[in-house]
Amino acid sequence: MFKWKEVKDTSGEWFSHVNYTAVAAYVGTGLLSLLLLALCLQLYNADLRVPLIYNGDGFQVSIMVKGIIDNGNWFFNYYTGAPGGCEWYDFPIPNLLDFLMFRVISWIFPSYALTLNIYYILTFPLSAIIALFVIRQFKVSYLPAIVASLLFAFIPYHFLRGEAHFFLTTYYSIPLVVLIALWTYKGKELFFKKAPDTGKIKLNPDIPLILLGIAICVIAGSSGIYYAFFSCLFIMVAGTTAFISKREKTTLFSAIVCVLIIGATLVAIMSPNLIYRLENGANTEVAARQPADSEFYGLKIIQLLLPIGGHRIPMLAHITQAYNSSAPLVNENMTASLGLAGSIGFLVMLIYLFYRPVNHNRNTSEADNTMQGLSLLNITAVLWGTIGGFASLFAYAIFPMIRSVNRISVYIAFFSLFMMAVLMETAYLRYLKGRLRKVVLVGALGLILVAGVLDQTSNAYIPDYKTLSAEYYSDDKFVKQIESSVPTGSMIFQLPYVPSPEECQVGHMQLYDQSRAYLHSDKLRWSHGAMKGRSTDLFYRELLASNNMTGIVRTLSLMGFNGIYVDRLGYTDNGQGIMANLSKILETQPIVSDNSRLYFYDMRPYNEELKSGYTPDAYKMSRENALHPLEVSWKGGFSIYEGSVDNSWIWCSNQGELHIANDLNTSRNVTLRMSLSTGYWDSSNMMISGPDFTDKIVVEGEGIGYIKKLTVPPGGNVIRFTSDARKLEVPGDSRTLVFRVNNFNMMEKI
């Protein structure tokens, strides 16, 4: 390795210990990454007060960031899911490190968009600097290490995940995990040490090393489920390999301790989610995963080696486009491309599995050992992540929740570029001689860096800043008009209803489009965002399934809503029907957004008129009923809601139960409406029974309608369904499908 000349300052002894080469290398790497990012994304044209992505999953991340700023925590958002607020316990995102970063940045920049953008920009220098630190631990010179680190910060995965999949974009902890894995593979005694005289295993006296290992494991456990799980996989493979090859228990024990620390950190972060699940039961409608998902979202080797989509060279872009448009199972695994430099490193690692160096000197033995370790970790990633690999076995046999195994590609990217750095270092030491070797090295590395960044990035990554700003500020103006027209703290109901999270597309709306309102609001509460499958969400489903807009508006008024927000794109008729109904019922004209997409109806005149029609006691009782809706839950053999508000269904096995909970101290009268069907045209018998009734019906053909009036006492009722129909056989569906309840609706007489 070559070094720059160290300069000492005579003004203090401390300066004599400063490694100016290291300082210059790390600071220069960080600054160069920011410069390259500004050029690649043309950040000089961006308004950082506007998110770099303003649609789809980007909205979901924005909700989280704004929720942290508004509420001080991630688990509860008072301003969404009105009236009860939104509890996020059913949707675990244990990225504590990212949440802490959001909180810290927001103290300086309270705007959610600015906080999100700044953290996203910082992930580039963080990834490059940490990668440089790790690569330098294995005797790689600064220049090759800097080039590899910068290329790692600019892998296509970083841009393609972007702010939409932000919790995958913050992958800067990955090099630290690889550091632990390679140390373990090489036999470095991290937590334990063998006494040279007795051979007994004892705690490593190197406390700083132990603390570093603990810190890295805690960071890994705080970086999300996927990265924590993959970290445990690589560390255990490295520890097991070292134990088998060298019979050293210290490395295996250290690997086990690392896995335990990562696992304990993850469990500690998820403990609120786990406690909530124990107290409230599992929510089968959120984060439901099937073992087959590990196949659908698996890794493809060809996608690692293909050029990026939208490559700067049209011919290469066409090759990738041709594959993506014709091959099966092409989805988010499109983000796995390594680029040319990474692909070379990847292929060399595969070759190196069969290579055993001989007669190498001291300099190259370190490199060979490192390359062997990287090759081991790389093949582990491939065998685990590839479609039909060990991840599928794990999903089917043990745990299906780790489904998007293609995300292991970011580890492969680091292995590959690390391998390239070691190869460049080896070539420099072995083959370049004389005075010109530094010049040749600098020129070659500069060319590799420039070519690599151009190869790994595309103009397609550059947001349309002008369109983004126009849409963002149009929404902002509209929401500010709403805020100025109703009292602070007012609840606004949003139409159409869209279940959240993991939303489905409704009409021409995109995912999470209803979140636009909250993202621009500081003074109001919004109905959208109630946790799917929980009480508020289920109540809205039942309320809107009646299609009785007069009754719906009346109930919303009694609940205390002061306005209705309509997104016209959510309706096949462009909202003409719903707006005509609302204008007639509310007898008012709406506020309209500049782009004529969003409408707002003020409910306050209607609310006053409705209230005047009740006696004070009657209004109070009706309001109590509206604010404490009956809770419906399907248990026993019932599955989950499917379809949409206009056409929904829920499958069941031969037997199932409908639970209706009443948390008031008075009985309540309701009417149940539904249709019942099976998977076959032949007749079957069904029995529906409650505490004081038993109905026997025959189901045949397309099904049969069923209406039942009930009195639900305090505490609630249980209604049981029993069917003798044949099971419907559906390939790939492990559920027992016998009959289904269609378009269930429960209306209470308020």
N, C-alpha and C positions, 0 to 999 in steps of 0.2 A: 504494500500500500504506500502511496506517496502522500506527503503531508505538506500543507502550506507552512510557511515560516511563522513561528509563534512570536508575537510582539509583547514585550513586558512593559508595564508602566511603573516607573520608580516611585510614584506617589503613594503606593500602598503594597503591602506584601500579598494581599489577596489576589491582585491582578496577575501575579506570577503563576497562579494555579488555574487561571482561566484558559481553556482550550479554545482559542479563537477560531481554529479550523471547524470545530464542532458547532460553535455558535453561528458562524457564517453559513455553514451547511444547512442547519435546521431553519434558521431565519430565512435564508435564501430560498429553500425549498417551499416554505410556507408562502412567501411573497410571489414566487414564480407560479405556484398553483393558482393563486388568486388572479394573477395576470392572464394565465391561460384560460381560466374560467370566464373572465370578462370578455376575452376574445371569442371563445367558443359559443357563449350564450348571448353575446352582444349586450352585456349588462349595462353598458353606457346608454342604451335606449330604454331601459326598464324603469318603471316607477315602482320602487320597492315597497310602497304602501299598498300595492296590489299584489295578491298571491301570484306566483309564477304559473299556477294552474288554477283555473276557476271553473271546475266541472267535476263530475263523477266522484271517484274516491278522494280527490283533492278536497272536496267539501267536507268529507268525513274527518280528515286530518285537521282541517281548519276548525271544525266544531270542537275537537278535542283541545286544540291550543286555546281557543277563545274561552272554552269552558274552564280551563285551568286558570286563566286570567280572571274571569268573572267570579268563580266560586272558590278559588284557592286550592282545589283538588280535582282529581280526574273522575272520581267515583260517582259524583252527583252534580247534576246541572239543574239549578232552580229555574232557569229561563227557557228550557225546552221541555216538551212532554207535559205542558200545562193541562190540568191544574196541579197534578201531583209532583211535577218535575221528573227528570229522567235519572234513573239509577243504572249505572253501567256495569253492575256486578256480574251480570250474565255474559258479558262480552270481555273476557280477560285480555288485557294488553299489558303484560308486566314489563314494560320498557321504562323502568324507574329512572334510568340514567337520562333518557330523552325528556321525560317530564321535568326532571330537575333542571335540565338545560333550558327548557322552555320558561320555567319559572324565573330563573336567574336573568335571562335575556329580557323577559317582559318587565322586570323591575326598571330597566333602562328604557326600553321601548314598549310602552303599554299596548300598542296596536298589535292585534293578533297576526296580521299579514306581515308586518315588519319583523316581528319575532320569528315567524316561520321562515321567511326569506333569509334572514341573517343566519339562523342556525343551519339552513340548507347550504348556504355559501360557506360557512365554517367547516362543514363536513369534508370539503375538499382539502384544505390545508391540514386538518386533523388526520385524515386518512394518509396523506403523503408523509407527514412528520412522524407519525407513529410507525408506519411501514419502514421509513428510513432508520428509525431507532432499532427496530427488530432486525433488519437485514445487516446492520452494522455489527450486531452482536456475534455474527458468524464470519468475521474477518473479511468482509467485502469492502473494497475501497469506496470512498465517498461518491465519486462520480457514477460508477455503475449502480450503486445503491440509490442515488438520487433519481436517476433515470427510471429505474424499476418502480420506485415509490410514486413518482409522478404519474407513470402509466397506470399504476394501481388506482390512484385517486380518480383517474379519468376513464375507467373501464365503462363500456356501454351500460352495464347494470346500474351504474350511478345515475345516469341520465334517464334511462328508461323507467326506472322505479321513481325517481324524482320526488316531488312533494306529494304525489298521489299515494305512493307506498313508502311514506317517509320513514317508518320504523324499520324498513329494510335498507333504506338509503344510508342510515347512520351505522355503517359497517366498520368504522374505524377501530373497533375493539378486536377485530378478527386477527390482525397481525400479532397482537399480544398473546392470544390463545395459541397461535402457531409457534410462538416463542416457547411457551410452556411445553407444547407437544414435542418440539425438536430437542429441547433440553432433556426431556424424559427419554426420548428415543436414544439420545447419545449417552445416557447413563448419568446425567448430572443429578446429584443428590440435592433435592429441593427441600423437602421437609424432614427427611431422615438421613442418617449417615451411619455407615458401618465403622465401628471402632477398629483401627488397624491391628491392635494387639489381641483383642478378644474375639473379634468378629461379630460382636453383638450389635444389634440395631438400636440406635438412640436418636434423640431429637437433634437436628442439625443446629450447631451453635451459631451459624451464620444468620443472625436475626434479621438484618436488612434483606437478605435473600428470601427468607420466609415471609416477611411482610410484603415484599414485592409479589410473591406467588399468591398470597391471600388476596391482595388488592386486584390482581388480574382476574382471579376467579370470581370475585364479587362483581367486578365490571362485566364479566361474561354472563353471570347470572342475572344482571340488570339490563341486559341488551335484548330481551325478548325471548319467546319460547324457542323459535327456530335456531337462533344463533347459540343459545344456551345448550340446546340439545346436541347440535353439531359439535360444539366445543367439547362436550363430554365424550362424544364418539371418538374424536381424533386423539384426545389425551389418553383414553383407555386403550386404544389400538397401539399408540406409541409405547405406553407403559407395559402392556402385555408383550409386545414384540421385544422390548429391551429385556424383560424378564426371561423370555424363552431363549433368546440368543446369548445372554450374558449371565443368566442365573442370579441376577441381582434383585433381591427383594425390595431394596430401598426405592428403586424407581417405580416398581409396581405399587408399593404402598403410597408413595407420593402421588401417583396418578389417581389412586382411589380417593385420597384426601381431597385432591382437586375436584373430582367429580362430586364428592359430598358437599364441598363448599358451594360449588355452582348450583347444585340441586337445592341445598338449604336456602340459598339466597333467593332462588326462583320461588320456592314454596312460601318463604316469608313475604315476598312482594305480593303473591297471589292469595295470601291468607284471607284478606277481606272477601275475595271472590268465593273462596272455599267455604267460609263461614256462612255467607249469604246463601249459598247453594244448600247447605245443611239445614238452615232455618226455613227456607222458602221452597225447597224442592228444586229439581232440575228443570231448566227451561229448554224443552226439546226443540223449540223453534229457532234458537240462536246457536250459532257455531256448531251446527250438526254436521258431522263428518262421517263419511263411509269409507271402508277400506279401499274400495275401488278408486277413490280420489287420488291415492298415491300413484296409481297408474296414469290417470288422466293428466296429472300435474307433474309427471316424472321428468327426469333429465334426459336429453338426447345428445349423444356425442356429436352428431352432425351439426347441431345448433351451437355447440361450443366453437366449432371450426368454421362455420359459415361467416361471411362478412356481415356487418350490421345492416339492418334495414335502412334504406335511404342512403346508402354509401355514396361518398363523393364521386366515385368512379361508376358511371352508369352501368357498365357491364356487370360489376360485382353486385350492385343494387338489384339488377334484374335476376341474378342467380338466386339471391335470397328470396326475392318476391315470388319467383316461380316455385320454390320449395314451400314457402308458407301458404301459398294459395292452393296447393295440391296435396300436401302430406297430411296424414291424420294426426290428431292430438297436438295441434299447434295452438298454444295459449300463452300464458305468461312465461313459459319457458323460452320465448323469443328473446328474453332479456339476457340469455346466458352467453352470448357471443364474447369470445376472448380477444378478438382482434388478432392481427398478424403476429405481433410479438408474443402475446400470450399463447397463441396456437403453437408457435415453435417451441416454447417452453413446455407446453403440455405434451407434445409428441416426443420431445427429448426425455421427459420423465417416464413415458411408457417404455421407450427403448432402454432406459437406464435400469429398469427392473431386471434386465437380463445381462447387465454389464457388471463385471467385478474387476476393478482396477488392480493392477500389479505394478510393482517397482515404482511407486510414486513417492515423491519427496514430501517433506513436512508441509509445505505450502499447499500442495494439491490434496493431501490426505484429509485435511479439514474440509476442503471443498467437496471431495468425493463423499465424505461422511454426510455432509449436509444434503447433497443431491440424493443420496440413498434415502435419507429421512423424508425429503420432499416427495420422492417417488412413491414411498410407502403411503404417505398421507393422501397423495393424489389418487392412487388406485383404490384406496379406501373410499374416497368421495365418489368415484365413478361407480364402483360396485354397489355402493349404498343408494345412490341417487338415480341411476339409470332405470328406465321403465322396465318393470319386472325384476328389479334388483332386490337387495336385502331390505330396503325400506318397505317394499310391498309385503314381504314376509312379515316384517315387524307390524305393519298395519293390520294385516289379516289375523295374526296370531296374538298380538298383544295390545296395541294402542293405535287407533286410526286417526288421531287428532293431528299428527305431524304429516300433513297430506301434500303440501307443495314442496316436495323434496328437490325440485329443480333449483331451489334457492341455495342449495349447497354449491352452486356454480361460483358464487363470490369467493368461496374458499379456494376453489380450483384456480380462479383468476390470480389469487395471491401466490399460490404454489407455483404457478406457471411463470409469473413475472419475477418471483424470487429466483427461480431456476435460471431465468435469463440473466439476472444480475450475477449469479455465480459463474455462469458460462462466460460472460464478458470479463469477469475478474480472472478466470482461469486462462482465457486467451491472452489477456494482457500480460500475465506473469510468464506464460510458457512461450509465447510466439513473438511478442513485440520486444525488440531489443534496441539499444542505442538511444541517442538523444531525441530522436524523432518519435519515440513511442508515446510520449505524453501528448504530443500534437496530434498524432494519429488517433489516440484514444479519445481525446476531447472532441475531435471532429466527428469520429464515428458515433460517439454517444449522443452528440448534438443532433446528428442526422436521425438516429434511432428515435430520439425523443420527439422531434418534430413530425417525423413520418408516423410514429406510433399514435400521437395525439390526433393527427389528421385522420388516420385510419379508424380510430375508435370513436370518433365524434362525427356529427353530421349537421348540416344546416337544418335538418328536420327537427333537431332538438331545440331550436331557437323558438321560444314562444312568440305568438303574434301579439306583441305588446300593445299595439294600437287597439286591436279588437278587444283584448282583455280589459284594458282601461275603460273603454267605452261601455262595455257590458257591466263592469264592476260599479262604475260611478252612476250608471242608470239605475241599477238596483239600489244603490246607496241613497240616491235622491228620493226614490219612491218610498223606501222605508222611513226616511226622515220626515216625509210628508205624513205618513201614518202616525209617527210618534208625536208630531205637533198637533194632530187632530184628536187624540184621545188622551186620557189622563195617564200619568206615569204609573207603571205597574199593571196596566190593563192586559187582560188575556185576549189573544187573537187566535181564532180557529182557522186552520189551513185546509183548503180543498184543492185537489182531491186528496183523500186519505192515502198515505203511502206507509206501509210498515217499515220499521227501521230497527236496528241496522241491517246490513246485508240486503239492501233494498232490491226490489224488482222494478223493471221499467214500467211506468204507467203512461199510456198514451205516447206522446212525443217528448215527454220529459226525460231527462237523463237521471242517473242515480244521484240521490241526495239533493236534487234540485230544490226541494222544499226548505233546505237549510239556508238558502240565500237570505231569507228574511232575518233569521237570528244573527247571521254574520255581520249584518249592518245595524243591528239594534243594540241600544244600551239601556232602554227604559221599559221595554215590553216583554211579555212572556208569550211563548208560542206553543201551539199544540203539537207540532211535528216533533218527532224524536222520542216519544214514549217507547220504552223498551218492548220490542216485539214479543208477544207471548205472555206479557204480564197484564195486570188488571186494567190500567188505563187504555192500553192498546186494544185489548179484547173488547172493552166497552165501546170504543170508537168503531170497531168493526161491526158490532151488533147494531149500534145506533144508525150507521150509514147504510147498512144492508137493507133497512126497511124501505129506502127510497122515498120516504115520506118527508119531503123537505120542510113542510110546515111543522111537523112534529120535531124534526131535527133542530130547526132554528129555535123552537120553543124550549127544548131541553138545554141547548147551549146558553140561552138567555138565563135560564134558571141556575145554571152552573156559574154564571158570572162573566161570560165572555162579552167583550165590548165591540168586537168586530170580526169580520170574516174576510180572509185573504184567499184569492182564487188565482191559480196558475192555469191559464187557458190551454196550455199545451198538454195538460193532463186529460183532456177530453177529446173524443173522436170528432165531435161537432165543433171543436175549437171553443168550447165553453158557452155556446149560445144558449143551450137549454138551462144550465145551472144559473147563468147570469139573469136570464129572464125570470126564473123562479125567485131568485133572491131579490131582484128589483121589485117584484110584485109583493112579496111577503114583507120586506123591510120598508118599502115605500121610500126609497132613497136612491140617489145616483152615486155610483162608485168613484173613487179616486183611481186614475189609470196611470200606469207607468209610461215613460216616454216611448218605449218600444211596443206599447199596446199589448204586452203579454200578461202583465200582472194587474189584478183589480182588488180594490179594498172597499168593503161595505161597512159603514158605521152602524152598529146595532143599538146605540144608546137611546135614540127615540123609540125604537121598538121595545127595548127593555122597560122603559118607563111606562109605556102603554100596557104592556103585559102585566106589570106589577100592580097597576091600578085596578085590574080586573079581579084581584084576589083580596080576601080579608088578610090582615097581618098574620094571623095564625096559619091560615091556609098557605100563604106564600112562603112562610118559614118552613112548613112541613114539606112543601113541594121542592123547595130549594135544598133541604136536607137530603131528600131522596135523590135529587139530581147530582149532588156533590158526593153521595155515597152510593154509587151504582152497584147493582147486584153483580157479583163476580162469577163468571162462568169458567169452569175448567173441565176438560175431557180427560177421563182417567180410565184405568183398566186397560182394555185392548185398543183404545183409540190412539191414533197416530197424531199427526200435526196438521194444521190448516194448510191447504194448498189452494192455488188459483188466485183470484183477485176479489175485491169487495163485491163486484157485480156478479161474479160467478165463483163461489168458493165451495170447498168440500173437505171432509175429513174422513179418512178410512178407519175401519175398525175390524177387529177379529170377530169371533162368534159372540163375544160378550164385551160390553163396555159400560161406562158410567158417566153421566152428566151431572156434575156438582154445581149447584147454584147457591152461592154464599150470600147471606144477608147480615150485614154488621150493624144494622139499626135494631132498636128494641120494639119495633112494630112490624106486623105482617104487611106484605106487599103483593099486589096483584099484577100478574104478568101474562102475556100471551106468547106462546112459542110457535114459530112457523118454520117448517123445513120440508124437504122431500127426502125420501129414502130410496136407495137403489142398490143393486148388486152388480157383479161383473157379467151376469148372464141374463138371457131373456126368459129362461124358465122360471116358474113360480117358486117362491120360498116364503116361509112363515117367520114373522117377527113379533116379539112380545116387548112392549114398553110398559114399565111399571114404576109407580111412585108410592109414597106413603099411603095414599088413599085412592089409588086407581090402578087398573091393569087393562091395557088395550092390546088386542090381538089383531094384527093386520097381515094382509097378503101382499107381498112385493113381487111385481112381475114387469116385464118389458122395460120401459124407460124409467120406472120407479113410480112412487105414489106420494102425494102430498100429505102432510100431517100437521094439524093445528091443535094446540092444547092450551086451555086457560088454567092457570095455577095460582094458588095463594102460597107465597113463600114466607114461612114463619121466621122469626129471629133465629139466627144460626144457619138456616138454609135447608135445602132439599137435595136428595139424591135420586136421580131417575136412571133406571137400569134398562139397557137394550140387550136383547138376546135374539140371535138369528140362526136358522138352520141351513142357510145357503152354502153353496160350495165355495171353497177357497179359490180366489183368482190367482192364476199362476203368471207372474211377471218376471221374466229373466233379469237377473241382477238386483232384484228387490228382495231383501231378506224379511220384509214385514209379512204378517199374516193378514191378507186382504180378503175380507168376506163381504162386508156391506159398507156403504158410506152414507154420511149425512151431508146433504147438499143445501147450500144457501141458508144456513141456520140463522134465524133472527129471533130475538127476544125483545119485546116491547113492554115497558112498564107503564101502567096507568098512573100518571103523575098529576 
